[in-house]
């Protein structure tokens, strides 16, 4: 089941987290890190960010947040 929150969309089945930053059609994307793509329009402006295998890709980051909040 997909969940949507204004400009953030998570597709649990595909495990993809997408963030829309600006309206427009995606012309191309650039992989800035493994499983992290920046979507660009015709002008080369960033219009979105897509994280593939989101639960796996974000796990180290989320674990760090848990440790920080526990020690605060």
N, C-alpha and C positions, 0 to 999 in steps of 0.2 A: 504494500500500500504506500502510495506517495503522500508526503506531507508537504504543505506549502505555507510559508509565512512571508507575505508581501514579496520581497525580493530574494528570498532564500527558499530553495526547493530541494527536498531530499527524497530520493527514490530508494526505498529500503530494499526492494527486490534486486535492483541493479547495483545498489550500494554506491550511488553517485550523489554528491552534494554539489549543487549549482547555485551560484550567487549572481544575480543580475544587477549590474551597476548602472547601466544606461540602456535605454531602449534602442533597438536597431537590429539589423540582420548581421549575423556572424559571417564574416568573409574568410577568416582564417583563425588559427589558434597557434599559440607558442607554448611548448612544454617547458615550464620554468623549473620544475623539479619532477622526479618520478611521480607519476599519477596526478600532477597538478598542472592544469592548462589555463592559460589566460586567453580569453576570446577577444578578437579584434574585429572592428568594422572595416569598411572600405578605406577610411581615412587613417587607419592604424590606431584608432582610439580604443582603449580597453572598455569593453562593454560587459564583461562577465568573467567569472572564475569558476572552473569546474574541477572537482576533486574526485578522481576515480578511486574505487576501493576505499571509500571514505573511512569506514570503521577501522580498517587496517592502517591507512595512511595517517590518520589523526590520532591513533592510539598513544604514541609517545607524547604528543602535545597535551592530550587530555589527562594523561597520567601525571604530567608535570603540574598541571593546574590543580589537580586533587592534592598533590603533596604541598603545594604552596598554600592553599586555603587551609589545610590541616595544621600547618605550622604558624599560621597568622594568629 
